[in-house]
Amino acid sequence: MTNALTHKNRVLEHLGCRYPIVQAPMGWIARSQLASAVSNAGGFGVIETSSGEVENCAAEIKKMPELTDKPFGINLPLLFLRDRQMIDLVIASGVTFVTTSAGDPSKYVGVLKEAGITVYHAVPSVAGALKAAQAGVDGLVVEGTEGGGFKAPLEVGLHVLIQAIRNQTDLPIIAAGGIVDGIGMASAFAAGAEGIQMGTRFVSSAESPVHQNFKDSIIESDENGTWILNKTARPCIRALKTDLTREINAAGVMDMSALKGIKNLYFGGDMNAAPALAGQSVGLIDTVKTAKQIIDETITEFNTVCARMATQTF
Ligand SMILES: Cc1cc2nc3c(=O)[nH]c(=O)nc-3n(C[C@H](O)[C@H](O)[C@H](O)COP(=O)(O)O)c2cc1C
């Protein structure tokens, strides 16, 4: 079968890996064990820095070349950067691809690009995309409301968002939110993306370091298993429906301190220690798979779907 990805793909050129499948940055989770498994399988592993643990993140970045000879990237959550420490760490690491999220990219895009780094900024809106384009980013991670994690309270679905952004800018797009397989990838490409990013799917992968309780909760949840919380304050998040998030939903507001127990959830398995960040795609995940299985199956299905759709001309 012809590989549907043999045509020019700008995201693939920027990533330098085999498949335009990016593993989402996720505080504490997106570390070398998961990121190296994704890179070794031909995808693009990303190391998080949103945990704010500079020394641990530095150690994880240092471990990567021991675990993979394939490219990987780093994420910088701009809102949480207290000083230039993380930026200097990223520049010194020698990586050539960075995603920035949560904040205004204009402050750091110049210094990163001067260091020879390609920068994609995560956006939840057309306005955010235009601002990022103005700041000089090389591409966008377009995050639909379906996805897990910190959200804009706007609740625009991925398909409308990609198309609305594509109508205004030609920047390469990595689509994120609700994607777990080749069907999701093909539909994102149909809308105008040249790459995909998966978070929830990789949280529930074999190489994800989170407690089995979190993986089981994702597997057991259906497509109504998450909700957006805290729309009128920060941080607005999408998380699993649990006893804790039912309380937060009833209260209507939550502050950052609600996330204090997140390590206890991720690694201790206490599903009510903090909101369990996850996306609507929990409804499409029914088993733990290795990163290689996820990537191989996604690409095979993408190629099959594209070939099938090529016969559907009217
Ligand atoms: C558990 C979890 C933690 C996340 N943490 C971060 C983060 O630290 N920084 C970030 O930019 N995005 C974070 N995200 C959002 C992802 O980058 C991505 O946009 C999202 O997971 C895509 O949607 P999906 O979960 O449906 O795949 C997180 C998502 C999840 C599920």
The ligand as a Tripos MOL2 file, in Angstrom:
@<TRIPOS>MOLECULE
LIG
   31    33     1     0     0
SMALL
NO_CHARGES

@<TRIPOS>ATOM
      1 C1         -2.7220   13.9910   32.4300 C.3       1 LIG1
      2 C2         -2.4920   15.1570   31.5020 C.ar      1 LIG1
      3 C3         -1.5600   16.1300   31.8510 C.ar      1 LIG1
      4 C4         -1.3060   17.1960   30.9920 C.ar      1 LIG1
      5 N1         -0.3410   18.1100   31.3150 N.ar      1 LIG1
      6 C5          0.0300   19.0410   30.3900 C.ar      1 LIG1
      7 C6          1.1700   19.8630   30.6210 C.ar      1 LIG1
      8 O1          1.8410   19.7370   31.6430 O.2       1 LIG1
      9 N2          1.5100   20.7890   29.6780 N.ar      1 LIG1
     10 C7          0.7900   20.9180   28.5060 C.ar      1 LIG1
     11 O2          1.1320   21.7370   27.6500 O.2       1 LIG1
     12 N3         -0.2970   20.1490   28.2670 N.ar      1 LIG1
     13 C8         -0.6720   19.2030   29.1690 C.ar      1 LIG1
     14 N4         -1.7420   18.3860   28.8920 N.ar      1 LIG1
     15 C9         -2.5060   18.5560   27.6270 C.3       1 LIG1
     16 C10        -1.8470   17.7910   26.4820 C.3       1 LIG1
     17 O3         -0.6810   18.4660   26.0780 O.3       1 LIG1
     18 C11        -2.7180   17.6120   25.2220 C.3       1 LIG1
     19 O4         -3.0380   18.8350   24.6460 O.3       1 LIG1
     20 C12        -3.9820   16.8470   25.4490 C.3       1 LIG1
     21 O5         -3.7380   15.7460   26.2640 O.3       1 LIG1
     22 C13        -4.5410   16.3670   24.1260 C.3       1 LIG1
     23 O6         -5.7920   15.7710   24.2940 O.3       1 LIG1
     24 P1         -6.0180   14.2130   24.6170 P.3       1 LIG1
     25 O7         -5.7690   14.0920   26.0620 O.co2     1 LIG1
     26 O8         -7.4120   13.9920   24.2190 O.co2     1 LIG1
     27 O9         -5.0310   13.4380   23.7980 O.co2     1 LIG1
     28 C14        -2.0270   17.3130   29.7620 C.ar      1 LIG1
     29 C15        -2.9800   16.3270   29.4410 C.ar      1 LIG1
     30 C16        -3.2100   15.2540   30.2790 C.ar      1 LIG1
     31 C17        -4.2110   14.2100   29.8720 C.3       1 LIG1
@<TRIPOS>BOND
     1     1     2 1
     2     2     3 ar
     3     2    30 ar
     4     3     4 ar
     5     4     5 ar
     6     4    28 ar
     7     5     6 ar
     8     6     7 ar
     9     6    13 1
    10     7     8 2
    11     7     9 ar
    12     9    10 ar
    13    10    11 2
    14    10    12 ar
    15    12    13 ar
    16    13    14 ar
    17    14    15 1
    18    14    28 ar
    19    15    16 1
    20    16    17 1
    21    16    18 1
    22    18    19 1
    23    18    20 1
    24    20    21 1
    25    20    22 1
    26    22    23 1
    27    23    24 1
    28    24    25 2
    29    24    26 1
    30    24    27 1
    31    28    29 ar
    32    29    30 ar
    33    30    31 1
@<TRIPOS>SUBSTRUCTURE
     1 LIG1         1 GROUP 0 **** ****
